[in-house]
């Protein structure tokens, strides 16, 4: 799900959130920006400035819902950045 979320046109990168809680432990590390819970999946994103955030979050939610295994998908917009052209990724 992380790769699919990061591939959305207005998503600059995934974010673990201010306290690093948006992550899922996996063997050998963790998947930052996606927190899989029993009843929900929360995805933290940094987005490109320009579109209304509720519209963008709804689009992400609809696109990721089929991958959530019946869980509710929550989108957490952690930051909005301006000045990044198409194809340019923020550096973390």
C-alpha distances in whole Angstrom, upper triangle without the diagonal:
4,6,5,6,9,10,11,15,16,13,15,13,11,13,14,17,21,21,18,17,13,12,11,14,13,16,18,16,13,10,11,10,8,10,10,13,16,16,13,10,11,9,12,12,16,17,20,23,24,22,23,20,20,20,17,15,16,15,11,11,13,10,7,10,10,7,8,11,13,13,13,11,13,12,15,16,18,20,21,22,25,27,24,24,22,20,21,18,20,21,20
4,5,5,6,9,10,14,14,11,12,10,8,10,11,14,18,19,15,15,11,10,10,13,13,16,16,14,11,7,8,7,6,10,11,15,17,18,15,11,11,8,10,10,13,14,17,21,22,21,22,19,20,20,16,15,17,15,12,13,15,12,9,13,13,10,11,14,17,15,16,13,13,12,13,15,15,17,18,20,22,24,21,22,20,18,18,15,16,17,16
4,5,5,6,9,12,14,11,12,10,9,13,14,17,21,22,18,18,15,14,14,16,15,17,18,16,14,10,11,10,10,14,14,18,21,21,18,14,14,11,13,12,14,15,17,21,22,21,23,20,21,20,17,16,18,16,12,14,15,12,11,14,14,11,13,16,19,18,18,15,16,15,16,17,17,19,19,20,22,23,20,20,18,15,16,14,16,16,16
4,6,5,7,11,12,10,12,11,11,14,16,18,22,23,20,20,16,15,15,18,18,20,21,19,17,13,13,12,11,14,15,18,20,20,17,14,14,11,13,12,14,14,17,20,21,19,21,18,19,18,15,14,15,12,9,11,12,9,7,11,11,9,12,15,17,16,16,13,15,13,15,16,18,19,19,20,22,23,20,20,17,15,17,15,17,19,19
4,5,6,9,10,7,10,9,8,11,13,15,19,20,18,17,14,14,14,18,18,21,21,19,16,12,12,9,9,13,14,17,20,19,15,12,11,8,9,8,11,11,14,17,18,17,18,15,16,15,12,11,12,11,7,9,11,8,7,11,12,10,12,15,17,16,15,12,12,10,12,12,14,15,16,17,19,21,18,18,16,15,16,14,15,17,17
4,6,8,9,6,7,6,6,10,13,15,18,20,17,18,14,14,16,18,18,21,21,19,16,12,11,9,11,14,16,19,22,22,19,15,14,10,10,8,9,10,12,16,17,17,18,16,18,17,13,13,15,13,10,13,14,12,11,15,16,14,15,19,21,19,19,15,15,12,13,13,14,14,14,15,17,18,15,16,14,12,12,10,12,14,14
4,6,9,7,9,9,10,14,17,19,22,24,21,22,18,18,19,21,21,24,23,22,19,15,15,13,14,17,19,22,25,24,21,17,16,13,13,11,12,11,13,16,17,16,19,17,18,17,13,14,15,13,10,13,14,11,11,15,15,14,16,20,21,21,20,17,17,15,16,15,17,17,16,16,18,19,15,15,12,10,12,11,13,16,17
4,6,5,8,10,11,14,17,19,22,24,22,22,18,19,20,23,23,26,26,24,21,17,16,14,15,18,19,22,25,24,20,17,16,12,13,10,11,10,11,14,14,13,15,14,15,13,10,11,12,9,8,11,12,9,10,14,15,14,16,20,21,20,19,15,15,13,14,13,15,15,14,15,16,17,15,14,12,11,13,12,14,17,18
4,6,8,10,13,16,19,20,23,26,24,24,21,22,23,26,26,29,29,27,24,20,19,17,18,21,23,26,28,27,24,20,19,15,15,12,12,9,9,12,12,11,14,14,15,13,10,12,14,11,10,14,14,12,14,17,18,18,20,23,24,24,22,19,18,15,16,14,16,15,14,14,14,15,12,11,8,9,11,11,13,17,18
4,6,9,11,14,17,18,21,23,22,23,19,21,23,26,27,30,29,27,24,20,18,15,17,20,22,25,28,26,23,20,18,14,13,10,9,6,5,8,9,8,11,10,13,11,8,10,13,10,10,13,15,13,14,18,20,19,20,24,25,23,21,18,17,13,14,11,13,12,10,10,11,12,10,11,9,10,11,11,12,16,17
4,6,8,10,14,15,18,20,18,19,16,17,19,22,23,26,26,23,20,17,14,12,14,17,19,22,25,24,21,17,15,11,10,6,6,4,6,10,11,11,13,11,14,13,9,10,13,11,9,13,15,13,13,17,19,18,19,22,23,22,20,16,15,12,12,10,11,10,9,10,12,13,11,12,11,10,11,9,10,13,14
4,7,10,13,14,17,19,18,19,16,17,20,22,23,26,25,22,20,16,14,12,15,18,21,24,27,27,23,19,17,13,11,8,6,5,6,10,12,13,15,14,17,16,13,14,17,15,13,16,18,16,16,20,22,20,21,25,26,24,23,19,18,14,13,11,11,10,9,8,10,11,8,10,10,9,8,6,6,9,11
4,7,10,12,14,17,14,16,13,14,16,19,20,22,21,18,16,13,10,9,12,15,18,21,24,24,21,17,15,11,9,6,5,7,9,13,16,16,18,15,18,18,14,14,17,16,13,16,18,16,15,19,21,19,19,23,25,22,21,18,16,13,12,11,10,10,10,10,13,14,12,14,13,11,10,7,7,9,9
4,7,9,12,14,11,13,9,10,13,15,17,20,19,16,13,10,7,5,8,11,14,17,21,21,17,14,11,8,6,4,6,9,12,15,18,17,18,15,17,18,14,13,16,16,12,14,17,15,14,17,19,17,17,20,22,19,18,15,13,11,10,9,9,10,12,13,16,18,15,17,16,15,14,11,10,11,10
4,5,8,10,8,10,7,9,12,15,17,20,19,16,13,10,7,5,8,11,14,17,20,21,17,14,11,8,5,5,6,10,13,16,19,19,19,16,18,19,16,14,18,18,14,16,19,18,16,19,21,19,18,22,23,20,19,15,13,11,9,9,7,9,11,13,16,19,17,19,19,18,16,13,11,12,9
4,7,7,5,6,4,6,10,12,15,18,17,14,10,9,5,4,7,9,12,15,18,19,16,13,10,8,6,8,10,14,17,19,22,22,22,18,20,22,19,16,20,20,17,17,21,20,17,19,22,19,18,21,22,19,18,16,14,12,10,11,8,11,14,16,20,22,20,23,23,22,20,16,14,14,11
4,6,5,6,6,9,13,15,18,21,21,17,14,13,9,7,10,11,14,16,20,20,17,14,11,10,7,9,10,13,17,18,21,21,20,17,18,21,18,16,19,20,17,18,21,21,19,21,24,21,20,23,24,20,19,16,13,12,8,9,6,9,13,15,19,22,21,24,24,23,21,18,15,15,13
4,6,8,9,12,15,17,20,23,23,19,16,15,12,11,14,14,17,19,22,23,20,17,14,13,10,12,12,15,18,20,23,23,22,19,21,23,21,19,22,23,21,21,25,25,23,24,27,25,23,27,27,24,22,20,17,15,11,11,8,10,14,16,20,22,22,25,26,25,23,20,17,16,13
4,6,8,10,14,15,19,21,21,17,15,15,12,11,13,13,16,17,21,21,19,17,14,14,12,14,15,19,22,23,26,26,25,22,23,26,23,21,24,25,22,23,26,26,23,25,28,25,23,26,27,23,22,20,17,16,13,14,11,14,18,20,23,26,25,28,29,28,26,22,19,19,15
4,6,7,10,12,15,18,17,13,11,11,8,8,10,10,14,15,19,20,17,15,12,12,10,13,14,18,21,23,26,26,25,22,23,25,23,20,23,24,21,21,25,24,21,23,25,23,21,24,25,21,21,18,16,15,13,14,11,14,18,19,23,25,24,27,27,26,24,20,18,17,13
4,6,9,11,14,17,17,14,11,11,9,8,9,7,11,12,15,16,14,12,10,11,10,13,15,19,22,24,27,26,25,22,22,24,22,19,22,23,20,19,23,23,20,21,23,21,18,21,22,18,18,16,14,14,12,14,12,15,19,21,25,28,26,29,29,27,26,22,20,20,17
4,7,10,13,17,17,14,10,9,6,5,5,5,9,10,14,15,12,9,7,7,6,10,13,16,20,22,24,23,23,19,20,22,19,16,19,20,16,16,19,19,16,17,20,17,15,18,19,16,15,13,11,11,9,12,10,14,17,19,23,26,24,26,26,24,23,20,18,18,16
4,7,9,13,13,10,6,5,4,5,5,5,8,10,14,15,13,10,9,9,9,12,15,18,21,24,27,26,25,22,22,24,21,18,21,21,18,17,20,19,16,18,19,16,15,17,19,16,16,14,13,13,12,15,13,17,20,21,25,27,25,27,26,25,24,20,19,18,16
4,6,10,11,9,5,5,7,8,6,5,6,9,12,14,12,10,10,10,12,15,18,21,24,27,29,28,28,24,25,26,23,20,22,22,19,18,21,20,16,17,18,15,13,15,17,15,16,14,15,15,15,18,17,20,23,25,28,30,28,30,29,26,26,22,22,21,18
4,7,8,6,4,6,9,11,10,9,9,11,14,16,15,13,14,14,15,18,21,24,27,30,33,32,32,28,28,30,27,24,26,26,22,22,24,23,19,20,21,18,16,18,20,18,19,18,18,19,19,21,20,23,26,28,31,33,30,32,31,29,28,24,24,23,20
4,6,5,5,7,10,13,11,11,11,13,15,18,17,15,16,16,17,20,22,25,29,32,34,33,33,30,30,31,28,26,27,27,23,23,25,23,20,21,21,17,16,17,20,19,21,19,20,21,21,23,23,25,28,29,32,34,31,33,31,28,28,25,24,23,21
4,6,7,10,13,16,15,15,14,17,18,21,21,19,20,20,21,23,26,28,31,35,37,36,37,33,34,35,32,29,31,30,27,26,28,26,23,24,24,20,20,20,23,22,24,23,24,25,25,27,26,28,31,32,35,36,34,35,33,30,30,27,27,25,23
4,7,10,13,16,16,16,17,19,21,24,23,21,21,20,21,23,25,28,31,34,37,36,37,34,35,35,32,30,32,31,28,28,30,28,24,26,26,22,22,23,26,25,26,25,26,25,25,27,25,28,30,31,34,35,32,34,32,29,28,25,25,23,20
4,7,9,13,13,13,15,17,20,22,21,18,18,17,18,20,22,25,28,31,34,33,34,31,32,32,29,27,29,29,25,25,28,26,23,24,25,21,21,22,25,23,24,23,23,22,22,23,22,24,27,28,31,32,29,31,30,27,26,23,22,20,17
4,6,9,9,10,11,14,17,19,17,15,14,14,14,16,19,22,25,28,31,30,30,27,28,29,26,23,26,25,22,22,24,23,19,21,22,18,18,19,22,20,21,19,19,19,18,20,19,21,24,25,28,30,27,29,28,25,24,21,20,19,16
4,7,6,8,10,13,16,18,16,12,12,11,11,13,16,18,22,25,27,27,27,24,25,25,22,20,22,22,18,18,21,19,16,18,19,15,15,17,20,18,18,16,16,16,16,17,16,19,21,22,26,27,24,26,25,22,22,18,18,17,15
4,6,8,11,14,17,19,16,12,11,9,9,10,12,16,19,22,25,24,24,21,22,23,20,18,21,21,17,18,21,19,16,18,20,17,16,19,21,18,18,16,15,14,13,14,13,15,18,19,22,24,22,24,23,21,20,16,15,14,12
4,7,10,13,17,17,14,10,8,6,5,7,10,13,16,19,22,21,21,18,19,20,17,14,17,17,13,14,17,16,13,16,18,15,14,18,19,16,16,13,12,10,9,11,10,12,15,17,20,22,20,22,21,20,19,15,14,15,13
4,6,10,13,14,10,7,6,5,6,9,13,15,19,21,24,22,22,19,19,20,17,14,16,17,13,13,16,15,11,13,15,12,11,14,16,13,13,10,10,10,10,12,12,15,18,20,23,25,23,25,24,22,22,18,18,18,16
4,6,10,11,8,6,5,6,8,12,15,18,22,24,26,25,24,20,20,22,19,16,18,19,15,14,17,17,13,14,16,13,11,13,15,12,12,10,10,11,11,14,14,17,20,22,26,28,26,28,27,26,25,22,21,21,19
4,7,8,6,5,7,9,12,15,18,21,24,27,29,27,26,22,22,23,21,17,19,19,16,14,17,16,13,13,14,11,9,10,12,9,10,9,10,12,13,17,17,21,23,26,29,31,29,31,29,28,28,25,24,25,22
4,6,5,6,8,11,14,17,21,23,27,29,31,29,27,24,23,24,23,19,20,21,18,16,18,18,15,14,16,14,10,11,12,8,10,10,11,14,15,18,19,23,25,28,31,34,32,34,33,31,31,28,27,28,25
4,6,8,11,14,17,21,24,26,30,32,33,31,30,26,25,26,25,21,21,23,20,17,19,20,16,15,16,14,11,10,10,8,10,12,13,16,18,21,22,26,29,31,35,37,36,37,35,34,34,31,31,31,29
4,7,10,14,17,20,24,25,29,31,32,29,27,24,22,23,22,19,19,20,18,15,17,18,15,12,14,13,10,9,8,5,6,9,11,14,16,20,22,25,27,30,34,36,35,36,35,34,34,31,31,32,30
4,7,10,13,16,20,21,25,27,28,25,24,20,19,20,19,15,15,17,15,12,14,15,12,10,13,11,8,9,8,5,5,6,7,11,13,16,18,21,24,27,30,33,31,32,31,30,30,27,27,28,26
4,7,10,13,17,18,22,24,25,23,22,19,18,19,17,14,14,15,12,10,13,13,10,9,12,10,7,9,10,6,6,5,6,9,11,14,15,19,21,24,27,30,28,29,28,26,27,24,24,25,23
4,7,10,13,15,19,21,23,21,20,16,15,17,15,11,13,14,11,10,13,13,10,11,14,12,10,13,13,10,8,6,5,6,7,10,12,15,18,20,24,27,25,27,25,25,24,21,21,22,20
4,6,10,12,16,18,20,18,18,14,14,15,13,10,12,13,9,9,13,12,9,11,14,12,11,14,15,12,11,8,6,5,6,8,10,13,15,17,21,23,21,23,22,21,21,18,17,19,17
4,7,10,14,16,18,17,17,13,14,16,13,10,13,14,11,12,15,15,13,15,18,16,15,18,19,16,14,11,9,6,5,6,6,9,12,14,18,20,19,21,20,20,19,16,15,16,14
4,6,10,12,15,14,14,11,13,14,11,9,13,13,10,12,15,14,13,16,18,17,16,20,21,18,17,13,11,7,6,5,6,7,9,11,14,17,15,17,17,16,15,13,12,14,13
4,7,10,13,13,14,11,14,15,11,11,15,15,12,15,18,17,16,19,22,20,20,24,25,22,20,16,14,11,9,6,6,5,6,7,11,13,12,14,15,14,13,10,9,11,11
4,6,9,9,11,9,12,12,9,10,13,13,11,14,17,16,16,19,21,21,21,25,25,23,21,17,15,11,10,7,8,6,5,6,9,11,10,12,12,13,12,10,10,13,14
4,6,8,11,10,13,13,10,12,15,14,14,17,19,18,19,22,24,23,24,28,28,26,24,21,19,15,14,11,11,9,6,5,6,8,7,9,10,11,10,10,10,14,15
4,6,9,9,13,13,11,13,16,15,15,18,20,20,21,24,26,26,26,30,30,28,26,22,20,16,15,11,12,9,6,6,5,8,9,11,12,14,13,13,13,16,18
4,7,9,12,11,10,13,15,14,15,18,20,19,21,24,26,27,27,31,31,29,26,23,21,17,17,14,15,13,9,9,8,10,11,12,13,15,15,16,16,20,21
4,6,9,7,7,10,12,11,13,15,16,17,19,21,23,24,25,28,28,26,23,20,18,15,15,12,15,13,10,12,11,14,14,14,14,17,17,18,18,22,23
4,6,5,6,9,10,11,13,14,16,17,19,20,23,24,24,27,27,25,22,19,17,14,14,11,14,13,11,13,14,17,17,18,18,20,21,20,20,24,24
4,5,5,6,8,10,10,12,14,15,16,18,21,22,21,25,24,22,19,16,13,10,10,8,11,11,9,12,14,17,17,18,18,20,20,19,19,22,22
4,5,5,6,9,10,10,12,14,15,16,19,20,20,23,22,20,16,14,12,10,11,10,13,14,13,16,18,21,21,22,21,23,23,22,22,25,25
4,6,5,6,9,10,11,12,14,15,18,20,20,23,22,20,17,15,13,11,13,12,15,15,14,17,18,20,20,20,19,21,22,21,22,25,26
4,5,5,6,9,10,11,12,14,17,18,18,22,21,20,17,14,12,9,11,9,13,13,12,14,15,18,17,18,17,18,19,18,18,22,22
4,5,5,6,9,10,10,12,15,16,15,19,18,16,13,10,8,6,8,8,11,13,12,15,17,20,19,20,19,20,21,19,19,22,22
4,5,5,6,9,10,10,14,15,15,18,17,15,12,10,9,8,11,11,15,16,16,19,21,23,22,23,21,22,23,22,23,26,25
4,5,5,6,9,10,13,14,15,18,17,16,14,11,11,10,13,13,16,17,16,18,20,22,20,21,19,19,21,20,21,24,25
4,5,5,6,8,11,11,12,16,16,14,12,9,9,7,10,11,14,15,15,17,19,22,20,20,18,18,20,18,19,22,22
4,6,5,6,9,10,10,13,12,11,9,6,7,7,10,12,15,17,18,20,22,25,23,24,22,22,23,21,22,25,24
4,6,5,8,10,10,13,12,12,10,9,10,10,14,15,19,20,20,23,25,27,25,25,23,23,24,23,24,27,27
4,6,7,8,10,13,13,13,12,10,12,11,15,16,19,20,20,22,24,25,23,23,20,20,22,21,22,25,25
4,6,5,7,10,11,10,10,7,10,10,13,15,17,19,20,22,24,26,24,24,22,21,23,21,22,24,23
4,5,5,8,8,8,7,6,9,11,15,17,20,22,23,25,27,30,27,28,25,25,26,24,26,27,27
4,6,7,8,9,10,10,13,14,18,20,23,25,26,28,30,32,29,29,26,26,27,26,27,29,29
4,6,8,9,10,9,13,14,17,19,21,24,25,27,29,31,28,28,26,24,26,24,25,27,26
4,6,5,7,7,10,12,16,18,20,23,25,27,30,32,29,30,28,27,28,25,26,27,26
4,6,9,10,14,16,19,22,24,27,28,31,34,36,33,34,31,30,31,29,30,31,30
4,7,9,13,16,19,22,24,27,29,31,34,36,34,35,33,32,33,31,31,33,31
4,6,9,13,16,19,21,24,26,29,32,34,32,33,31,31,31,29,29,30,29
4,7,10,13,16,19,22,23,27,29,32,31,32,30,29,30,28,28,29,28
4,7,10,13,15,18,20,23,26,28,27,28,26,26,26,24,24,26,25
4,7,10,12,15,17,20,23,26,25,27,25,25,25,23,23,24,23
4,6,9,12,13,17,20,23,21,23,22,22,22,20,19,21,20
4,6,9,11,15,18,21,20,22,22,22,21,19,18,19,18
4,6,8,11,14,18,17,19,19,20,19,16,15,17,16
4,7,10,14,17,16,19,20,20,18,16,14,15,14
4,7,10,13,13,16,18,18,16,14,12,14,13
4,7,10,11,14,15,16,14,13,11,14,14
4,7,7,11,13,14,12,11,9,12,13
4,6,9,11,13,11,12,11,14,16
4,6,10,12,10,11,10,14,16
4,7,8,6,7,8,11,14
4,6,6,9,10,14,17
4,6,9,11,15,18
4,6,10,13,16
4,7,9,13
4,6,9
4,6
4
